[in-house]
Amino acid sequence: MTPIRVLIAEDQEMIREALAALLSFEDDIEVVAQVGRGDEVTPAALASKPDVALLDIEMPGMDGLTAAAALSQASPGTKIVILTTFGRPGYLRRAMEAGASGFVVKDSPADRLARTIRQVLSGQRVIDPELAAAALAEGASPLTPRERDVLAASQDGATIAEIAVALYLSEGTVRNYLSACIQKTGARNRTEALRVAEERGWL
């Protein structure tokens, strides 16, 4: 039987190697590539031609959700499973929009990962039931893509002027977007709006 070819993208080397070692015990799975950055995912996939790609969300170079969307475009035959510490409903919704077939949190039982790989390859979608229920209850992000960009750019205490320069917007437009973000998240200020959006996986 031809083994299932798997790519692992995880920035923490110890976790990446542990995942590879775990999967190596499965007779029908072969890890054909490992990368530690999101922007390395698509080039590695095109070179190694995996059947399934396991992508962490938090990675340097490019986050896992953006990498998933890029990989989905470049290699539509590769199934994508998001593997993350952050079981946030907003992340789940964005992962599905990016073309992921599975979403598994890292504290899931070890045997679930191999089972998930087999299931997505057979055409199934695999999502933690509690997380799926939470995502449906919470609904879609109320933020527009541009509002999300502006709010994300306000991290690390960036000023209105700095955000405007970074996103090629006027300062007035930045203020309007931030005001909308504060209103939609039910926050009192942009710092609180940023916290709420991050907690719900909207950024």
C-alpha positions as CSV (number, residue, x, y, z in Angstrom):
1,M,0.0,0.0,0.0
2,T,1.3,3.4,-0.9
3,P,1.8,5.5,2.3
4,I,0.1,8.8,2.8
5,R,2.6,11.5,2.2
6,V,2.5,14.2,4.9
7,L,4.1,17.7,5.3
8,I,4.5,19.2,8.8
9,A,4.7,23.0,9.2
10,E,5.4,23.9,12.9
11,D,7.8,26.6,14.1
12,Q,8.8,24.9,17.3
13,E,11.4,22.3,16.4
14,M,10.8,20.0,19.3
15,I,7.0,19.8,18.6
16,R,7.7,19.4,14.9
17,E,10.0,16.5,15.4
18,A,7.7,14.9,18.0
19,L,4.9,15.0,15.5
20,A,7.1,13.4,12.8
21,A,8.2,10.7,15.3
22,L,4.6,10.1,16.3
23,L,3.4,9.7,12.7
24,S,6.4,7.5,11.8
25,F,4.8,4.7,14.0
26,E,1.9,4.5,11.6
27,D,2.5,2.0,8.8
28,D,0.5,3.9,6.2
29,I,1.9,7.4,6.8
30,E,5.2,8.9,5.7
31,V,6.5,12.4,6.6
32,V,8.0,13.7,3.4
33,A,8.8,17.3,4.5
34,Q,9.1,19.5,7.6
35,V,9.3,23.3,7.7
36,G,9.4,25.9,10.4
37,R,8.0,28.9,8.6
38,G,4.7,29.7,7.0
39,D,6.2,31.1,3.8
40,E,8.1,27.8,3.3
41,V,4.9,25.7,3.1
42,T,4.0,26.1,-0.5
43,P,7.5,25.7,-1.9
44,A,8.1,22.6,0.2
45,A,4.7,21.2,-0.9
46,L,5.4,21.8,-4.5
47,A,8.7,20.0,-4.1
48,S,7.6,17.0,-2.0
49,K,4.0,16.6,-3.2
50,P,2.3,15.7,0.1
51,D,-1.2,14.2,0.2
52,V,-1.8,16.1,3.5
53,A,-0.3,19.2,5.1
54,L,-0.4,19.7,8.8
55,L,-0.1,23.5,9.5
56,D,0.3,25.3,12.8
57,I,-1.3,28.7,13.0
58,E,1.4,30.7,14.7
59,M,4.4,30.7,12.5
60,P,7.0,33.3,11.4
61,G,7.1,34.5,7.8
62,M,3.4,33.8,7.3
63,D,0.7,32.5,9.6
64,G,-0.8,29.1,9.1
65,L,-4.2,30.4,7.9
66,T,-2.6,32.5,5.2
67,A,-0.3,29.7,4.3
68,A,-3.3,27.4,4.0
69,A,-5.0,29.7,1.5
70,A,-1.8,30.0,-0.5
71,L,-1.3,26.2,-0.5
72,S,-4.9,25.6,-1.5
73,Q,-4.4,27.8,-4.6
74,A,-1.0,26.3,-5.5
75,S,-1.7,22.7,-4.8
76,P,-5.5,22.1,-4.7
77,G,-5.0,18.3,-4.4
78,T,-3.2,18.6,-1.1
79,K,-5.6,18.2,1.9
80,I,-4.9,20.7,4.7
81,V,-5.3,20.1,8.5
82,I,-4.8,23.0,10.9
83,L,-3.1,21.9,14.0
84,T,-3.0,24.5,16.8
85,T,-2.9,25.3,20.4
86,F,-5.6,27.9,19.9
87,G,-9.0,26.3,19.7
88,R,-10.8,29.5,18.9
89,P,-14.0,29.6,17.0
90,G,-12.9,32.5,14.8
91,Y,-9.8,30.5,13.8
92,L,-11.9,27.5,12.8
93,R,-14.1,29.6,10.6
94,R,-11.1,31.3,8.9
95,A,-9.4,27.9,8.5
96,M,-12.4,26.5,6.6
97,E,-12.5,29.6,4.4
98,A,-8.8,29.1,3.7
99,G,-9.5,25.6,2.3
100,A,-8.7,23.5,5.4
101,S,-10.3,20.0,5.6
102,G,-9.5,19.5,9.3
103,F,-9.0,21.5,12.5
104,V,-7.3,19.7,15.4
105,V,-6.2,21.3,18.7
106,K,-2.8,20.1,20.0
107,D,-4.2,18.7,23.2
108,S,-6.2,16.1,21.3
109,P,-5.4,12.5,21.9
110,A,-2.4,11.3,19.9
111,D,-4.3,8.7,17.9
112,R,-6.7,11.4,16.7
113,L,-4.1,13.0,14.5
114,A,-3.4,9.9,12.4
115,R,-7.1,9.2,12.2
116,T,-7.7,12.8,11.0
117,I,-5.1,12.5,8.3
118,R,-6.8,9.3,6.9
119,Q,-10.2,10.9,7.2
120,V,-9.4,14.1,5.3
121,L,-7.7,12.1,2.6
122,S,-10.8,10.1,2.1
123,G,-12.7,13.3,1.5
124,Q,-14.1,14.0,5.0
125,R,-14.0,17.2,7.0
126,V,-12.8,16.7,10.5
127,I,-13.5,19.3,13.2
128,D,-13.6,19.1,17.0
129,P,-17.3,18.9,17.8
130,E,-17.2,21.4,20.7
131,L,-15.3,23.9,18.6
132,A,-17.7,23.6,15.7
133,A,-20.6,24.2,18.0
134,A,-18.9,27.3,19.5
135,A,-18.1,28.6,16.0
136,L,-21.8,28.3,15.0
137,A,-23.0,29.9,18.2
138,E,-20.6,32.8,17.8
139,G,-21.2,33.5,14.2
140,A,-18.9,35.1,11.7
141,S,-16.5,37.9,12.5
142,P,-18.3,41.3,12.3
143,L,-15.1,43.0,11.1
144,T,-14.5,43.8,7.5
145,P,-11.1,42.7,6.0
146,R,-9.9,46.4,6.1
147,E,-11.1,46.9,9.7
148,R,-9.2,43.7,10.6
149,D,-6.1,45.1,8.9
150,V,-6.2,48.4,10.7
151,L,-6.9,46.8,14.1
152,A,-4.0,44.3,13.6
153,A,-1.7,47.1,12.6
154,S,-2.5,48.8,15.9
155,Q,-0.7,46.1,17.8
156,D,2.4,47.0,19.8
157,G,1.0,50.5,20.4
158,A,1.3,51.9,16.9
159,T,0.1,55.5,16.5
160,I,-2.7,56.6,14.1
161,A,0.0,58.2,11.9
162,E,2.1,55.0,11.9
163,I,-0.9,52.9,10.9
164,A,-1.9,55.3,8.2
165,V,1.6,55.2,6.7
166,A,1.8,51.4,6.9
167,L,-1.5,50.9,5.2
168,Y,-1.5,53.8,2.8
169,L,-4.6,55.4,4.4
170,S,-5.4,58.9,5.7
171,E,-5.3,59.4,9.4
172,G,-9.0,60.2,9.4
173,T,-9.8,56.9,7.6
174,V,-7.8,55.0,10.2
175,R,-9.7,56.7,13.0
176,N,-13.0,55.7,11.4
177,Y,-11.9,52.1,11.0
178,L,-10.7,51.9,14.6
179,S,-14.0,53.5,15.8
180,A,-15.9,50.8,13.9
181,C,-13.8,48.1,15.4
182,I,-14.4,49.4,18.9
183,Q,-18.1,49.5,18.3
184,K,-18.4,46.1,16.7
185,T,-16.4,44.4,19.5
186,G,-18.3,46.1,22.2
187,A,-15.0,47.5,23.6
188,R,-14.2,50.8,25.3
189,N,-11.0,51.5,23.4
190,R,-8.8,50.0,20.6
191,T,-6.6,48.1,23.1
192,E,-9.7,46.3,24.4
193,A,-11.0,45.8,20.9
194,L,-7.7,44.2,19.8
195,R,-7.9,41.9,22.8
196,V,-11.4,40.8,22.1
197,A,-10.7,40.3,18.4
198,E,-7.6,38.2,19.2
199,E,-9.4,36.1,21.8
200,R,-12.2,35.3,19.3
201,G,-9.8,34.5,16.4
202,W,-10.9,37.4,14.2
203,L,-7.4,38.6,13.5
